[in-house]
């Protein structure tokens, strides 16, 4: 029996149809863009290499910060790759903060934590123990800065470095480096975001110095609620005459208040300043006794509510300078 190598016409048709289906299926498989395909995510070169999965809330880097100020900085550097959440709620300060079980939950769900350092957040270690994440990366954002006003309360130096925009640049560099170490795929994004943000902070620092210089040197004197302004004063040419509270946890004595009232009168200071996270009641009493005005809406340890004058780190510093210059003019 001879077997032909050619298929009968009907068989040829079915064979060709079957072959066409196989080819189409193969083409369809290779043509479908994957999750990381540039065709599926036609973004600029700085982000084209970013896996598309990082665009979802489930796969972003989750950063927890102690303060709202740090959360804003981390958001600016991290961009779309990072979700930042602060522990201390807006309107509260870090020195006397009382932790909650919810705070431990925030840490347990995070990939990295940013805190200020220099003894500001002494409550942080017990919180990590509660969260059960002893090995999670912890980054002191003020690392590399030199503290001033070392005393019994601030043994490493006053921790309020962020009150100078120039110091804020160091915070940004530390945040950038920590995010790159954790998420190397995002290096280009973090580097570009940090460079842009640093440029904004440098421009702000120049602006603030120019604004402070509109006051005569004799008028650049500060009496504030607590000791949060040494780096602000150092950077922008102010002199701190005194503080209402030597420590946020301790009330001043009658003698200390009398000395402060005398200093206000002696230095011819026009206004005494309080901050948004403190009750202005005691400061108002001192202002009344000294015959000066009170300004009670500065931002130091916390940002303002969304939409307020101090809703971002940049807005906070700009608002503070405007408020101080206007009050002392």
C-alpha positions in Angstrom: 0.0 0.0 0.0 1.3 3.4 -1.0 0.9 6.2 1.4 0.9 9.7 -0.1 2.8 12.5 1.6 0.1 15.0 0.5 -3.1 15.4 2.5 -6.5 15.2 0.8 -8.0 18.6 0.2 -10.5 18.4 3.2 -7.6 17.3 5.4 -5.4 20.1 4.2 -8.0 22.7 5.1 -8.4 21.4 8.6 -4.7 21.1 9.1 -4.2 24.7 7.9 -6.9 25.9 10.3 -5.4 24.1 13.2 -1.9 25.5 12.4 -3.4 29.0 12.2 -5.0 28.7 15.7 -1.7 27.6 17.1 0.1 30.5 15.5 -2.5 33.0 16.7 -2.4 31.7 20.2 1.3 32.0 20.3 1.2 35.5 18.9 -1.4 36.5 21.4 0.7 35.3 24.3 3.8 37.2 23.3 1.9 40.4 22.4 0.2 40.8 25.8 2.1 43.4 27.9 3.3 42.2 31.2 3.0 44.1 34.5 6.4 45.6 34.0 6.2 46.3 30.3 7.0 49.9 29.3 4.0 49.7 27.0 1.8 49.1 30.0 3.3 52.0 31.9 4.5 54.7 29.4 6.1 57.0 32.0 9.2 59.2 31.8 12.6 57.5 31.9 13.1 58.3 35.6 10.2 56.0 36.5 10.0 53.6 33.5 12.1 51.0 35.3 9.8 51.0 38.3 7.8 47.8 38.5 4.1 48.5 37.9 3.4 46.6 41.1 4.8 49.5 43.1 1.9 51.6 41.9 -0.5 49.7 44.1 -1.1 50.4 47.8 -0.3 46.8 48.6 3.2 46.9 47.3 4.4 50.4 48.1 7.0 50.9 50.8 5.2 51.6 54.0 7.1 54.1 56.1 6.0 55.2 59.6 7.4 58.4 61.2 7.2 59.7 64.7 6.1 63.2 63.7 3.9 64.7 60.9 6.9 66.9 59.9 8.9 63.8 59.1 5.9 62.2 57.3 5.8 65.2 55.0 9.5 65.0 54.2 9.3 61.2 53.5 6.3 61.8 51.2 8.3 64.4 49.2 11.3 62.1 48.8 9.4 58.8 48.4 6.8 60.1 45.9 4.5 57.4 44.5 6.7 54.5 45.8 6.1 55.3 49.5 3.2 55.6 51.9 4.1 57.6 54.9 2.1 57.7 58.2 3.0 59.5 61.4 2.5 58.2 64.9 2.0 61.4 66.8 -1.2 63.0 65.6 -1.3 66.5 64.2 -1.6 69.0 67.1 0.5 67.0 69.5 4.2 67.2 70.4 6.8 64.4 70.7 8.4 65.2 74.1 5.5 64.1 76.3 3.7 61.9 73.9 1.8 58.9 75.3 1.9 55.9 73.0 -1.2 53.7 72.2 -1.7 50.1 71.0 -2.6 51.6 67.6 0.9 53.0 67.4 2.4 49.6 67.8 0.1 48.3 65.0 1.4 51.0 62.7 4.9 49.9 63.3 4.1 46.2 62.8 2.6 47.0 59.4 5.5 49.1 58.2 8.8 48.4 56.3 10.8 51.3 57.8 10.6 53.9 60.6 12.0 57.5 60.6 12.4 59.4 63.8 14.2 62.6 64.7 16.7 61.3 67.3 18.8 63.3 69.8 16.7 62.0 72.6 13.4 63.5 71.4 11.5 60.2 71.3 12.5 58.3 74.4 9.2 56.4 74.2 10.1 54.7 70.9 12.0 51.6 72.1 9.2 50.2 74.3 6.9 50.8 71.3 9.1 48.6 69.1 9.0 45.9 71.7 5.2 46.0 71.6 5.1 45.9 67.8 7.3 42.8 67.7 9.6 44.1 65.0 13.0 44.6 66.6 14.9 44.2 63.3 12.9 46.7 61.3 15.1 49.6 59.9 15.0 52.7 62.1 16.5 55.9 60.8 17.3 58.9 62.9 16.7 61.7 60.3 18.8 64.3 62.1 21.9 62.1 61.9 25.0 64.1 61.0 23.9 67.4 62.6 25.6 68.9 65.6 23.5 69.7 68.6 23.6 73.0 70.5 22.3 73.9 74.0 23.4 70.7 75.7 21.9 70.5 79.1 20.2 68.2 81.6 17.1 67.9 79.4 18.9 67.6 76.0 22.0 65.6 76.7 22.8 65.3 73.0 21.9 68.9 72.2 18.5 70.5 71.4 16.7 68.2 69.0 14.6 70.8 67.1 17.0 70.9 64.1 14.1 71.0 61.6 13.3 74.6 62.6 16.1 75.6 60.1 15.4 74.9 56.5 19.2 74.4 56.0 19.1 71.6 58.5 16.0 70.2 56.7 18.3 69.5 53.8 20.3 67.0 55.9 17.0 65.3 56.9 16.2 64.9 53.2 19.6 63.3 52.4 19.2 60.8 55.2 15.7 59.9 54.1 16.8 59.5 50.5 19.7 57.2 51.4 17.6 55.1 53.7 14.9 54.6 51.1 17.5 53.7 48.5 19.0 51.1 50.8 15.6 49.5 51.4 14.3 49.8 47.8 17.3 49.9 45.4 14.9 49.7 42.4 13.6 53.2 43.3 17.0 54.9 43.5 16.4 57.1 40.4 13.1 58.2 41.8 14.3 58.9 45.3 17.4 60.8 44.0 15.4 63.0 41.7 12.7 63.7 44.3 15.3 64.6 46.9 17.2 66.9 44.5 13.9 68.8 43.7 12.9 69.0 47.3 16.4 70.1 48.4 16.3 72.9 45.8 13.0 74.1 47.3 14.4 74.1 50.8 17.5 76.0 49.8 15.3 78.6 48.1 13.1 78.8 51.2 16.1 79.3 53.4 17.3 82.3 51.4 13.7 83.7 51.4 13.5 83.3 55.2 16.9 85.0 55.8 15.8 87.9 53.6 12.5 88.2 55.4 14.2 88.2 58.9 16.6 90.9 57.7 13.7 93.3 57.3 13.6 93.5 61.1 16.2 95.7 62.8 18.7 93.5 64.7 17.5 95.1 68.0 14.0 93.7 67.2 15.0 90.2 66.5 14.4 88.9 70.0 12.3 85.9 70.9 10.4 84.7 74.0 8.6 81.5 73.2 6.6 78.9 75.0 9.2 76.1 75.0 12.8 75.7 73.8 12.2 74.8 70.1 13.8 77.8 68.4 17.7 77.7 68.9 18.4 76.5 65.3 15.8 79.0 63.9 17.5 81.8 65.9 21.0 80.7 64.8 20.1 80.4 61.1 18.0 83.6 60.8 19.8 86.0 63.2 17.5 86.1 66.2 18.3 86.1 69.9 16.3 84.0 72.4 15.6 85.9 75.5 13.7 83.2 77.4 11.1 80.4 77.3 7.9 80.0 79.3 8.5 76.3 79.9 11.9 75.0 80.8 10.4 71.5 80.0 7.1 70.6 78.4 6.4 68.3 81.4 7.1 70.9 84.2 5.4 74.2 85.1 7.6 77.2 85.9 7.8 78.6 89.4 6.5 82.0 90.3 10.1 83.3 90.5 10.9 82.1 87.0 7.7 83.7 85.6 8.6 87.0 87.3 12.1 86.9 85.8 10.6 86.3 82.3 8.2 89.2 82.7 11.1 91.4 83.7 13.1 90.3 80.7 10.2 91.2 78.4 10.1 94.7 79.8 13.8 95.2 79.9 14.4 94.1 76.3 11.4 96.1 75.0 10.0 93.0 73.3 6.7 93.5 71.5 5.3 90.0 71.6 5.6 86.6 73.2 5.1 83.5 71.1 3.2 80.3 71.8 2.8 77.2 69.6 -0.2 75.4 68.2 0.2 72.3 70.4 0.2 74.2 73.7 -2.5 75.9 75.6 -1.8 79.7 75.5 -3.3 80.3 78.9 0.0 80.6 80.9 1.6 82.5 78.1 -1.3 84.9 78.0 -0.9 85.6 81.7 2.7 86.5 81.2 1.9 88.7 78.2 -0.7 90.5 80.2 1.7 91.1 83.1 4.4 92.4 80.8 2.1 94.5 78.7 2.9 92.8 75.4 0.9 91.0 72.8 0.7 87.2 72.4 0.9 85.2 69.2 -0.3 81.7 69.8 -0.2 80.1 66.3 3.4 79.1 65.6 4.2 75.6 64.4 7.1 73.7 65.9 6.7 70.0 66.8 3.7 69.4 64.5 2.3 70.5 61.2 -1.0 72.2 61.0 -4.2 70.6 59.8 -4.6 70.1 56.0 -5.5 73.4 54.5 -3.9 75.5 57.3 -1.0 77.8 57.0 1.4 75.1 58.4 0.1 72.1 56.5 3.5 71.2 55.0 7.0 71.5 56.3 7.8 74.3 53.9 4.5 76.1 54.7 5.2 75.7 58.4 8.6 77.5 58.3 7.3 80.2 55.9 4.2 80.8 58.1 6.3 81.0 61.3 8.7 83.6 59.8 5.9 85.7 58.5 4.1 85.6 61.8 7.2 86.5 63.8 8.3 89.3 61.6 4.8 90.9 61.6 4.5 90.6 65.4 7.9 92.2 66.0 7.7 94.9 63.4 
